[in-house]
Amino acid sequence: MRLTTKGRFAVTAMMDLALRGDDGPVALAGVSERQKISLSYLEQLFGKLRRFKLVDSVRGPGGGYCIARPLAMVTVADIIRAVDEPLDATQCGGRENCQDEHRCMTHDLWSTLNAKMYDYLSSVSLADLVARQREKEAQNGAATVLEDRRAGPHPRPRNTRDKVAAVV
């Protein structure tokens, strides 16, 4: 299986966009900074994503990119296909000339794996990924609150009421 950084970065960047897109267009510079992906590399990827109509660009101040379809209508397979990422476990690229121009004994195994990978990645939408990420963040937030409670009572700063009364 050849899933390279191109496909991984594209999915990661699209997820970042999906998580922040409710507030309007997202600047690639922000995605680059948050995800530690080169801005010029992101620009190349987003050019391809735009050509596949997965994202729209907004120019000018406050511009950036937004997801062009409902999140449930964008699959991981769509993203990987848009950036030209091959999902092929065969040695021959499906041409059946794996071994001295003949089909190898394990060609069907790798072809079936290709189909299973494609089926799985087609079944996972950006909406699914965003929901999972938000659930993790909520669990981490709950764990942080729980840890704070275990640390014991937090004393209130002294004379807070007096300072508020003096201001009023």
Secondary structure, 3 states (H helix, E strand, C coil): CCCCHHHHHHHHHHHHHHHHHHHCCECHHHHHHHHCCCHHHHHHHHHHHHHCCCEEEECCCCCEEEECCCHHHCEHHHHHHHCCCCCCCCCCCCCCCCECCECCCCHHHHHHHHHHHHHHHHHCEHHHHHHHHHHHHHHHHHHHHHHHHHCCCCCCCCCHHHHHHHHC
